[in-house]
Amino acid sequence: MAYDKFTTLTSPAVPLPIENIDTDQIIPARFLKAVERKGFGDNLFRDWRYDKSNQPIADFPLNQAKYSGKILVAGKNFGSGSSREHAAWAIYDYGFRVVVSSFFADIFQGNALNNGILPVVVSPEFLEKIFSAISADQNAQFEVDLQNQKFTICASGESAGFTINPYKKHCLTNGLDDIDYLVSMKEEIAAFEAK
């Protein structure tokens, strides 16, 4: 499945200043029965977004109309726990294209990159500046420049660089998953095989 091509994204952000968010909190295990990648966004952070009567929990950021955007800003250690790829599916299906944290669990980070989501690692200090910018203005804009690997707080102009595997950068820039990438190289593969 191909994903949206990612070059530069300018968007407000949704703050989730909670540390140690694991994949069961991102998408609870009881929702892992589907095999297609669609519909998982409805249950993103399900047990934090809804109470036991299926009523929205008003003070959870994703339920507050004042927050919007394609960037999720989370506390340290995002995506720990089980290796379920569904966590990345749920985040992408909800509409986020970037998740920012000061630390990601390795398996989640790989799953995110494989599913069209850019995980941006910034220092704890810069993460606090992002949260402060959102607190000062819930419509604060942020720019994510994949080509130059830079995350910018638009109001102040402060920016931080981030790292990404060159292959994954190529895939995100071109909207490719691993299978799409191999298909795009079929002529080179055929030429190699012919040798």
N, C-alpha and C positions, 0 to 999 in steps of 0.2 A: 504494500500500500504506500503510495507516495504521500508526502505531506506538503503543507504550504512552504513555499520557498522563503527562506529567512535571510534578509540582508540587514536592514535597519528597522527597528521598531521604536516608535515614540508613543508612549501610553501612560495613563495614570496607573497606580498600583493598588493592590489589595494587601493590607498589612495583616500578618498572622504572627505576632511576636511571641511565639511559643517554641521552646526548645524541645529536642528529642521527639519530634513528630514521626511516628513509625507508620509503616505501610498499612497496618490494620486500622489506624485512625484515618489515613487517607482514603482507603476503600475497605470497609469491613468485609471479613471473609465470607459472610453469608451472601454477598452480592457477586461472587466470583463464578457463578454458574454459566454465564453467557460466554460464547466463544467468539462472537463478533466484537469489534472494538467500539461499537456504538451504544449509547445509553448509560455508560458508566459515569458520566458527568453528573447525572441526576443524583447519584449517591456519593459524590465526593464529600468527604468529611461528614458523612451521614449522621453519625451519632453526636456530632458537635453542632450540626445545623438544625436537627429536629429532635424534639422530645419524644417520649414513649407514645404520645398520642398523635405523632406525625405532624405536630405543629412546629413552625419555624421558631427557633430560639432567637429572640430579637437582638440580643447583644453579640451574636456571632458575626464577625466581619462579612462573611459571604451573604448574610441575610440583611445587611444594611445598605440601603439604596445609595448612601453617600459614597460608597466605595465601588469602583468599577475598574476595568482595564484588563489587559492581557498579561500583566506581570503580577506574580504572587511573591511577596516578600516574607520570608519565614525566619524563625529563630535558628540557632545553631543545631546541627545534627538532624537534618531533614532527610526522611526516607529510610530510616533505620528499620531493623526488624526483618521480616521475611522478604524474599526476593521477588515477590509477585509483580509481574509486568503490568498487571491491571491498575496499579497505582499511577503509572505514567499514562495509561489509557484514560483514566478518570480525569486527570489534570488536563490533558489535551482536549478531551471531549467537552469539558466544562468551558473551555475557551482560552485557557492560559497558554502562552507560548514561551514564557520565561519564568523560572523560579530562581529567586535570589536567596542565598543563605551564606553564612560564614563557614559551613561545612556540610557536605552531603555524604551519605553512605555510598560506598563504591558501587554496589549493585544497582541502587536506585539511579545513580548518576548515569551509568551505562544504559539502563532501561529508558531513561528520559531522552538521552541522545538518540537512541534507536527508534524513538517514537515521536520525533518532531518537536521536542521540548529542549530549550537551551537552559542548562543549569549554570548559573553564574555564581562563582565563589568570590566573595569580597572579604576584606578584613572585618573583624568584629567592630572596629571603630567606624569603618565606612558604613557597615550595616546599620549602626545606630544613627548615622547621619541620614540614611534613607528613611528610617522610621520617624525621625524628627521632622523631615520634610513633609511626610504624609500627615503627621500630627498637626503641623502648622497649616496645611492646605490639603484636604482630601482629594482635590483635583490636581495636585502637583504632577508635573510631567517628568518622565524619565526617558532617556534615549539609550537603547541597546544597539550598539554598532558591532555586528559580528565580524565584518571585514577587518576592522581595526582593533577588535577585541577590547571594547571600552564600554563601560556603563557610566552614564552621566546623569547627575541631578540637574535638570534643566534650569531651575530657578537660580541656583548658585553657580552653576558651571563646573562644580567639582566633579571629578571623574576618577574612576578606578579601572585599571586593566584587569582582564581575566584570561585564563588559559583555556585552551581547548585542543583536543587531538586534531591534527590537520585533516585526517580522513573524515572525521565526524563534522568538521567545519565545512568541508567540501559537500558532504551529504546534505547538511542543513541548508547551505546556500542554494543548492540545486533541488531541494525538495525530494531527496531520494532516501529510501531505506536501503538496507543491505542488498536485498534482491534487486531493486531497481538499479543499484550501482553495478551489480554484476551484469544485468541485462544491457546496460549502457555500454559495457565493454565487450559485447559478444563478438564484434569483428576482431578485436585484438586477441580474444581468447581463441577464436577459430584460426587466426594466423599462427598463433603459438602452437596450437594443436597440429597444424599442417606441417610444421617443422619437424 
